Amino acid sequence: AAAGASSSNKSDAKWQKGKPIPYAALADVFSQIDKTTKRLEIQDILSTFLVTAIEHASTPEEVTQAIYLCINRLCPDYLGLELGLGESLIIKAIAQSTGRGVDKIKKDLEELGDLGRVAMASRAKQPTMFQSSALTVPGVFKTLKEIATTSGNKSQDKKIGLIMKLLSACKGEETKWIIRSIEGKLRIGLAEKTVMIALARSAVFTRFKTKNIDTLSDELKMAEEQCKAAFSEMPNYDILVPALIKDGPEGLRKTCHLTPGIPLKPMLARPTKAITEVLDRFEDRSFTCEYKYDGERAQIHFYVPGEANAIEGEQAAPTKEIAGSSSSNGASSSSSQGRLGVFSRNSEDMSVKYPDLLESIARCRKPETKSFVIDAEVTAWKAAVKNEAGEVIDAGGLQPFQQLSTRKRKDVQADKVTVKVKLFAFDILYLNGEPLLQYDLATRREKLRSAFNPNADEFDYATSQDCNTVEEIAAFLEASVQDRCEGLMVKMLQGKESTYEPSRRSQNWLKLKKDYLSGAGDSLDLVVLGGYYGKGKRTKVYGAFLLGCWDVDSESYQTVCKIGTGFTEANLEDFTAQLKPLELTVKKGYYDVGGATPDVYFEPKVVWEVRVADLSLSPIYTAAKGAIEARGISLRFPRFIRIRDDKDPEDSTGPEQIAEMYRKQASAQQGKKGGGGDD
Ligand code: ATP
């Protein structure tokens, strides 16, 4: 069974050893993948291309660039450079490069529903004046990067100019793929995990100089595991791909491991609905409960550049230098203690939002703590207020999440902060040059508690208690709620199952929220996909919204519900102002909306947390369709809770989680009338 028979290089792309990878070859791969939904075939098409690319590329960077083009990115997440230009700018560029009117392009868009196809059709109508030289992968990548980084004066015109330059050199279907790359989504059903598998396989095929997947099956499986493990600790293709080409999958760990200065995807928890569920999971194993603070996740890195395996240079995430302390004679010392970075759940740089946090962490670090990576929650905090006699008149303490969300996102100066924050650290992944992911939680906790000097208003460790019985957990949960937390996190404490698992929603971390227990229902994070104009006095604002979730496998947004409850009048005005600029001419080609009919569709940018009492099978909405039945799952009586600006649309609650919630609800209702009911 030689893989690749079906996907030998059909394109007429001109590969030449040592010459840049022709873009036509990659465009052809996209076109082939677009025609199939079979995962194995997709893996095969892409790995065949990658083998040729590895053999021909003049530098490994070109292969990395091809990978980035496959996953619609330009760099690691933490460097924050994104594709995804707005519809109107792309329409303008297509109009100008083809000499057609914007109105005509919009009309075509209404008909064809996809800007990539519109651009292709527009170019077909255009007489060819002269033939530019063929596009190459590095050339396209460089221009896309330029488009994404162009800012400031006349940036719109510059971007349009760059898009026109690309379009003028496109041939055939290249036009479609270039436009979709500029939009930020290829929509060919090429999930990142498939790209990773194809990459791992291509390394094995190149090494053994054969594509016989039967004889190589063990090597392939191992290579996939090795690549995934390396990426989960070092989520950076610029480093991983060259290392893979040079050292092979088994040599990856020499280069790709947890490194201060490169934020990794955090470990996530699974929801539970009852304390008994916690005991079922952990049985007689040793576990611990911690307060679940209601704030914002923060991964904090501290390191001295040039020491141990700390990262330096352009692949390092943004960090701030922590200045050395003043010398004894009062003169300020010019020495640097190291670099400190704070990253969100999505690896975004949060140092601009929390400059005060950087200062307090630097203060609370013990002098002997020379490098660390910790996992923590930032919360809004009020210091205790005392009267002149020194009596406490306001105990202060944890403040609700709503208060944290009023904090400015940028340009905050440490001395002008109005919403004060305190950090609660709950895990440590790296300390003084040593990675700790493989240690059990009990050991990590000990190390965490040895590394800092907590103080009342800036830094503390998450309150924890090792519980064994339902009663103990219930009492600790009650205490967490009294102390203004969301509930508990219950974690495996010892043994192999208590290691830190980057990027996994693990069953070794369970979240037990008070709302789940009180029957208030599940909460989901959903993407705002559409708007319905209000009625009566709400005609100037959207009165309700269409919400959806991202399905990685089909690369589409599925719809979940229409929501019109939980908003204040002020909310509706604010959301209308925020969403109006995101309105689309037509719904995007990758919106699987089912029977929903909102008045307008939006660019998928905004994520809201909503609470729901009940899930049901629906003839209208499409979420998790096929998971339980052909019909999708919908929310009954959804209520808006809050904006989740720490989540990207692709981090919304996924279809498999929604199906899981439905199943749990169905089994809880067993004995009553069937599952969660029908819409
Ligand atoms: P949620 O909506 O519950 O915040 P999420 O998808 O952001 O969900 P989960 O992994 O499901 O993330 O829930 C865990 C979150 O709870 C963490 O991301 C973190 O921000 C927060 N948290 C608060 N206290 C703790 C703690 N002691 N241990 C781990 N996470 C904690």
Boltz pocket constraint, residues with backbone or C-beta under 6 A from the ligand:
constraints:
  - pocket:
      binder: B
      contacts: [[A, 267], [A, 268], [A, 269], [A, 270], [A, 290], [A, 291], [A, 292], [A, 293], [A, 294], [A, 295], [A, 296], [A, 297], [A, 298], [A, 345], [A, 376], [A, 377], [A, 426], [A, 462], [A, 489], [A, 511]]
      max_distance: 6.0
